[in-house]
Amino acid sequence: MLDRIRSSTGRDAPVMRIPTGIDEYVGWLRRMGEITGMADVASREEGYARDEYARFVERNRERFQDLRVAVSTCIERNVDWFLDMLDDLGASP
């Protein structure tokens, strides 16, 4: 995949894991904006992403407000994004 990006664009693509959660996604957008010289586009996308996340939270808050949630995972990656989302939704993990 990296070779294909390099041959198509003439640029080396950074090896980055796929972002999860709004904070990692925003960090990824900013980094890609820096790498590609398209920080303005990345900044606009960040605004769209944050707005969409806020709409998601608003639409779903009533379902999660004041719920107590037990979370068990075997995921090897950081799941803080999931706990942050539950918190934003008003649940208590």
C-alpha positions in Angstrom: 0.0 0.0 0.0 2.8 2.4 0.9 4.6 1.7 -2.4 1.4 2.4 -4.3 0.9 5.8 -2.5 4.6 6.6 -3.2 4.3 5.7 -6.9 1.0 7.5 -7.3 1.9 10.7 -5.4 5.6 10.8 -5.2 5.3 11.1 -1.5 6.2 8.8 1.4 3.2 8.0 3.4 3.6 7.9 7.1 3.1 4.6 8.9 0.2 5.5 11.3 -2.4 3.3 12.8 -6.0 4.0 12.0 -7.4 6.5 14.5 -10.2 5.7 16.9 -12.3 8.3 18.7 -12.6 12.0 18.0 -9.3 13.0 19.6 -7.2 10.5 17.6 -9.0 11.4 14.4 -8.3 15.1 14.9 -4.7 14.4 15.7 -4.5 12.3 12.5 -6.1 15.0 10.4 -3.7 17.6 11.7 -0.7 15.4 11.0 -1.9 14.6 7.5 -2.5 18.3 6.9 1.1 19.0 7.9 2.5 16.2 5.7 0.5 17.1 2.6 0.7 20.9 3.0 -3.1 21.0 3.3 -3.5 22.2 6.9 -6.4 24.5 5.8 -8.4 21.5 4.4 -7.6 19.4 7.5 -8.7 22.3 9.7 -12.1 22.5 7.9 -12.5 18.7 8.1 -11.7 18.9 11.9 -14.6 21.4 12.2 -16.9 19.1 10.3 -15.8 16.1 12.4 -16.3 17.9 15.7 -19.7 19.1 14.6 -20.8 15.6 13.6 -19.5 14.2 16.9 -21.5 16.9 18.8 -24.6 16.0 16.8 -24.1 12.3 17.6 -23.8 13.0 21.3 -26.8 15.2 21.2 -28.9 12.6 19.4 -27.9 9.8 21.7 -27.4 11.4 25.1 -31.0 10.7 26.2 -30.4 6.9 25.8 -27.2 6.9 27.9 -27.7 9.7 30.4 -27.1 8.4 33.9 -26.6 4.8 32.8 -23.9 2.8 34.6 -21.9 0.9 32.1 -19.6 -2.1 32.6 -16.8 -2.3 30.0 -14.8 -5.5 29.4 -12.4 -5.7 26.5 -9.8 -7.9 25.0 -8.7 -5.1 22.6 -5.0 -4.6 22.7 -5.3 -0.9 21.9 -6.2 2.0 24.1 -9.9 2.2 24.7 -9.9 5.6 26.4 -11.7 7.0 23.3 -14.6 4.7 24.1 -14.7 5.7 27.8 -14.5 9.4 26.7 -17.5 8.9 24.4 -19.5 7.2 27.2 -18.7 10.1 29.4 -19.7 12.6 26.7 -23.0 10.7 26.4 -23.6 11.1 30.2 -23.0 7.4 31.1 -20.9 6.4 34.0 -18.3 3.7 33.0 
